[in-house]
Amino acid sequence: MVIKGARVWDHQAGEFVKKEVYFQDGVFCEHSGEGIVNASGLYMLPGLIDAHSHIGMWEEAVGTEGADGNESSDPWTPHLRAIDAINPMDKAFEKARQGGVTTVATGPGSTNVLGGQVAIIKTWGLTLDEMVVNPYCAMKVALGENPKRYFGANGKPPITRMAIAAILRTALMKARDYYKRKTHAENPTQLPPFDEKLESLIPVLEKKVPMKFHVHRADDIATAIRIAREFDLRITLDHCTEGHLIPEAIMNSGFPAIVGPSFGVQSKVELKNMTFDTPGSLHRNGVKVAIMTDHPVHPQSSLILWAIMAHKSGVEEKDALQMVTRNPAQILGIDKNLGSIEVGKEADFALWDKHPLDIYSSVRHLFIRGKQVI
């Protein structure tokens, strides 16, 4: 298949260029055989990637019956898997595709200190199993007001930020001890009793999987960085609402930021410094930045809108587009296959009728793994 006549996003040049693009068997290639897509006058952009969503776990037009993101019976549930709760029939997936979104990292909410395992999935498929890219890409962790508000209101710990950090440290210390006993056991009788919670934290300790930290306030961001250094972990700083107040500290940590939502009512004290200046401030200070919707806080289809707002607030056009394509792919560890239009990568892309950062632009055609779904 060949795409003819489109202005194609070149992530290296940071601009749209006129060229033909070929794909076959779901992958971009140097040349292809049959089939032509006439994309004259259209803009070809990689499928948008949202690195922080809850799509499929809080279903649209369903209510409490479709709310499966917070197992609030326990403050730490690292053994829970998002793939066991995502409903691929959620109406939000169709809307996501209409907004050019092809890949999302979706997972548990932020009631629990340790919420469970985040998954990367495509936004098209009849069953979840055919949508899954990575069933366990990150471990959800929440600091700040959310765990305090829920458990404190029910008279259970954590009631303070101190307790949140202590619960997290205790879980990590237990997991580290469990892991050492497993790896140093000389025979089966020396193995510790199986513990599903601690087992699920081993990939985190091995740095195969990052911890995905829900952090808004600057002090919570600093706590996440502190704990990551104590236990030698990989982490991402999600929301990072006050990141613009401490950009150098974040840059020095080396950890990426997944910023947002930056639009809406400042509904809690943690959001009092919310601004669209955050992505640009962090980017200018050398931080790898992706932009999120936090669906259903904002609709999954609105991802491009928040890139537009970041651009309006001073982020250069090329960087705003990278924040919803290549950057989230790199942060999620899927950039070998996704995030840019390159030979050998999966053919996930949208054809827009205007420049994607034009507020009036719309998706005319969408392809996921080379299959046309719009």
N, C-alpha and C positions, 0 to 999 in steps of 0.2 A: 504494500500500500504506500502511496506517496501523497504527501500534503503539498499542494501547489498554490502559490500566490500569497501565502501568509507572511506577515511580519513575525519572525520567530525570535523569542527571547534568548539572547546569548548571555549566559550568566558571567562569562569571563569578560566580555566587552562591556557588560552592564547596559545593554541597549537592545532594541528590536532590530533585526536585520532581515532583509529579503533573501530567502533561500528555500530550497526544497528539503523536506524531511521525509525519511523513509522509515517504515516499521513493518515487522513481520513476526508472527507468532508471539505477539504481545510485547515485543522488544524493539527499540530503535536500532536501525541497522544502516549500513552504508548504501546499500541498494536494495530494492524490493521488486517483486514481480507485478502481479495484477492489482488493479484497483487504484482509483484516483479520487482524492477529496479536493474539490475546488474550494479553496479558502481565500480566494481573492478579496482583498480589503479587510481581512480578519487578522486578529492578533493571537498568536499562538504562545501560550504560557504553560509551564509545567503545572500539573495538578496541585492545587493548594494543599498545604499540610498544616494541620492544627496540632501542636504539641501538647495541648492541655484541654481536654473536653470530657464531658460525661454523657455523650450521646449514646442512646440505647439503654442507659441506666436510669435516667429520669425521662420517661417517655412522654411525648407530646399528646395532648388531648386525652389523657388517661387518668391522671390524678394519682392518689396514693397507691393504687394497685400497680402502677408502673414505676414506682419509686423504689429502686433496689440498690442504691449507691452507698448507703450508710448502715452498717451492721452495728447499731449503737448500743448493743447489749454488753459491749466489752470495749475498753479503751485501746486495746491493741489486738489486731486481727490480721497479722501479716500473711496468714495462710489462705485468705480469701482471694479468689481469682475473678477478675472482671469478666472473663469470657463465660463464666457461669451465670451472669446476670444480664448481659447485653441482649436486647431484643432486636434482631435485624429488621423486624417489621415496623419499628419505630418510624413514624411519619417524618421525623427530622432527617432521615437519611436521604429521602427524595429531595428535600429542600437543600440539603448540603450539596448535592450534586448540581442543583440549579445555580448554586453560588460558586461552582468551580472547585469545590473541596473534594479531593479524592482519597485522602488518607488522614486518619486522626489517631491520636493517643488518647484513649478513653479509659476511665477507671473510677475507683471509689472516691467518695467525697471527703470532707475534712472534719467530720465530727470526731473521728478517732485519731489518737496520736499516731498509730500505725494502722492505716486503713486497708491495705491489701495490694494486690498485684495489678498494675496497669497494663493494658494491652494496646498494641498498634493494629488497626484494622483498616480495610478499605471501606468506602461508603457505598459499595454496590456488591450485592450477592444475595442469593436465595437463602442460604444458611450461613450462620456465623463462621463455621469451619472453613468455608471457601473465602471468607472475608479476611481472616486472620493473617497478619504479616508477622507478628511476634506476640505470643500469648503472655509474655512476662518481660516487658521492656523496662519497668521501673517499679520501685516500692513506694507507695504513697505514704507521706508523713505530713502531719499538720501541727504547726506551732500557733500560738496566739489565742485569739478570742473564741474560735469555734469549739475546740475541745473544752475550754473553760466554761463556756456558756451552757453547753449541753450537760456535761457531767456535773458541773458545779450546781446547776439548777436542780439536779436530782440527788444532791448530797453525796456524790461519789467523786473520788479523785479522777482526773486532775481538776483542782479548783484554782490553781495559780500557774504561772509560767514556770516556776521552779519545779512543780510536780510534772508538768509536761516533759520538760527536759530530763527529769529523773526517770520517768517511765521509759523514755526512749533509751537513755543510757543503760538502764537495767536490762532491757530487752537485748541490746547489743552486747552487753557483757555476758549475759546468759548464752547468747548465740555463739559468741567467741569461745567460751569455755566448752560448750557442746561440740563445736567444730574441732577444737584441739583434742578433745577426748576421742572423737571419731577418727581423726587422722593419725593419732598416735597409738591407737589400740593395736596390740600385737596379736590378738586373737578375738573371736566373737564374744567371749565372755567379758571382755573389757569394754565393749561398746556401750555407750549410754543408752538408756531406754529411748525409743523413738519418740520425738516431739515434733509434731507437724508445724507448729509455729516457728520453732527454732530452725528446722530444716529449710523453711522458706526464706530465712535470712542469710543462709550460707552464700548464695550468689551475690548478695550485697557485700558481705565480708571479703569475698574473692574479687570484688570490683568488676564482676561480670555485668552487674545490674546497678544502676544508680538509684539513690534515694531521691524521690521527687518531693521536695519540700514546699508545702503551702506556707508562704511567708508574705506578710504585708508590711509590717512596721520594720524600721531600720534595725531595732534591737533584736527582732526575731530573725532577720536576715543574718545578723552577726552571730546569733546562737547556732543557726544552721551551719554556718562556716566553721564555728568553733568545734562543734560535735563531729563534723566531717574530718577535721584535722586530727582530733583525738583518736578516732577509730580508722583513719586512713581510708576514707570512703570517696566514691564518686557521687556527686549530687547535682541537681538542677535547682535553681531558685525560681519557683513558680509564683506568679502574681508580681512579686518584687515591687510592690506599689511605691515604697519609699526608696527604691534603688537609686533614684536621682539625687538623694541626700547623701549617699555614701558610695559614689561610683568608683572611687579609687580603691576602697576596701574590697569591692566586688571584683574589680579588675585584678587586684593582687591575689585574690583567692584562686583565680583561674577557672571558676565555675561559670557556666552559662546562665542566662536569665530568660525565662519565658514570661513575657510581660502582658498584663491585662487582667480583667477587662479595665480599660482606662476611660470608659464612658458610662454615664449613668449617675444615679443618686448616690451621695456619700452616706450609705445606709448604716454604717457603723464607724466607730472612732478610728479603726485601722485604715479607713479610706479617706481620712480628712485631707491628706496630701496627694490624692489621686490626680494625675495629670497626663496628658498625651506627650509631655516633654520627656517622660521617663525613657522610652526606647531610644530616642536620639541622644540623650545624656549618657546612657550606658554605652551605646555604640561608639560615640566619640571618645570614650575612655577605654576602648579596646575590648569591651565585653561582647561575647557572642550573644546576639539577641534574636529571639523569635517572638511573634505576636500571637496571642491566643484569644479565643472567644469565651472560654469557660462555659460552653453550652451546658445547661440551658439558661445560664445567667444572661448571655446574649445568644441569639440564634446561630447555629452552626454556619448557616449561609452568609452571615455577616462578616466573615473573616476578612474578605477583601476590603470591606468598609473601614475596618480598623487600620489596615495598611494605608488606606487613603488618608485617614485622620493623622496617622503618624507622619506621613509625607507633608500634610498641611502644617504640621507643627515643627517642620524643619528637617526631617529625615529625607535625604536625597532619594529621588525616584528609584534608582537601582537598588539602594539599600532597603527601601520599603518593600520592594518585591522580593528581595532575598529573604526578608524576615518572615515570609509566608511560603517560601519554597525551599531554597537550598539550606538556609540556616536551621529550620526545624528538622530537616532531614539529617543534618550533621549532628545536632543535639540528640536526636533519637537513635543515632547509629544506623540509619538506613540510607545514607547518602551514596553508597555503592550502587544502589538500585533505583533511587528516587531523588527528586529535588531539582533536577535539571534535564534539559533535552540533549542527551548525549548518546552516542552509539553504545549499545550494550545495556542501557538502562531500560526499565520498564516503560512502556508507552502509556503513561498517565499524562494527559494534557487536556486543556480547554482551548476552544477557539472563541474569542471574544469579539463582539461587533465593534467595539471601540477600545481605546487604550484601557487596560484593566484598572488603572488608577483614575479614570474618568468616572465620576459618580453616576453617569448615565449609561455606563457600559453594562452589557448582559452577556451571558454565556449562550452562544448559538449551538455549539456541539461540545460534548464531553466524551473522552475515551478513558477507560480504566483497563490496564493490562491489554491495551490494543483493541478492546471491545467498545463499540460506540454505545453509550448508555443515555445520551441525549442527542 
